[in-house]
Amino acid sequence: MKDTQIILVDDDPIILKLQVRVLTKTLGVSPKHFLNGIDALDYLKNVYDEKSSFIILLDINMPEVSGWDVLDEIQKLPFHDNVKVALVTSSVDAYDKRKAAKYHSVVDFIEKPFRPNCIDRLKANPELSIFLSVLFAGLFVLQRAY
């Protein structure tokens, strides 16, 4: 059985703190979080083993290394099938949505702000069900953060 980790990547520390809070309160887990894509990719490469899977909530518009750059690097990883990404972004551009759909690892496109109801949306996503079932497997009592 795989160990699932949730990872947040956003260059805005306030947004990142809010996302951590929402996930911690709604899922009872403390996600790893990074202010840039380089650190997130380094983390993935350093902690991966054959039992690992990852759900990444990724901002698109970041300086230096954009979310698109991170997605391109994820596709090159030998374990890219064990990585699922939900883009969490302020972009409402239809082009970004179409571009996101071209990435195998992208399973959702969520417009900011990230709220507790976004967790329900992720839990309902069939591409995340195996990843999330491992995360929840009898370990956590889910509570809604309202």
PyMOL commands that set and color helices and strands:
alter all, ss='L'
color gray80, all
select helices_A, chain A and resi 13-27+37-47+67-76+80-82+94-101+116-123+129-136
alter helices_A, ss='H'
color red, helices_A
select strands_A, chain A and resi 3-9+32-34+52-58+83-89+106-111
alter strands_A, ss='S'
color yellow, strands_A
deselect
rebuild
show_as cartoon
